[in-house]
């Protein structure tokens, strides 16, 4: 599984790169703090495949990186995605290293 660090994600955001950011946490977690990604809770991902790009880099994140890794594993094995990157350490690492 491919990973991206929080500093690499910050560079993508700052450079306005053409990528997609997906947050697989629950809505109440998203409401508390988010990185302005698209909220697709883990339990809804397989029903919302049409919202996940196959044509550009997609960074998937959760709180710590575990749920997003599970989601990426399923998308790669069941649906052939090859463009997914797990945010190493999740939003917790982002807040700690970069801030919101």
Protein Blocks (a to p, Z undefined) as FASTA:
>chain_A
ZZddfklmmmmmmnopacddddfbdfklmmmocehiacddfklmmmmmmmpcfkbccddd
dfkommmmmmmmmmmmmnopakbccdehijmlmmmmnoZZ
